[in-house]
Amino acid sequence: MKTLEYVITDPLGIHARPAGELVKAAKDFRCTITLEKDGRCADCKSIFGIMALAVKKGNPVTFTFDGEDEEEAFRAVGGFVKENL
């Protein structure tokens, strides 16, 4: 299992467009990818789950990668997060 802790820098937080792009970045991996904010978790392959967390600029979040291709997912999704969120 791998984790990525990150503070959101996007002025609008994770709204619909970046949430959809995050789902696209995560959907092709077999491992479980979760996003946690304030003790609540969402599946990164579910736009509704991500949106329900209401992540705003400055919020600390944790991404967790667990499964057979977690290393590849960590690099790909982690890169997306750092470049876009």
C-alpha angles and dihedrals in degrees: 000000000000129000135199120199114200140167113222112243101176107113091227097042118220102333127162100290099049090040089057091047090049090053089051090051092050105036100081095056121093095212124090112260117191134181118210128195124169093346094308120113134204134186109250088218091064118075091194092053092050093047091049090064090064094212112196134189111288095024115133112228135180125217116201124198118194127169146049098314097033094125093056091044091049091054096044101040093036089054091050092050094050093047099042113023 
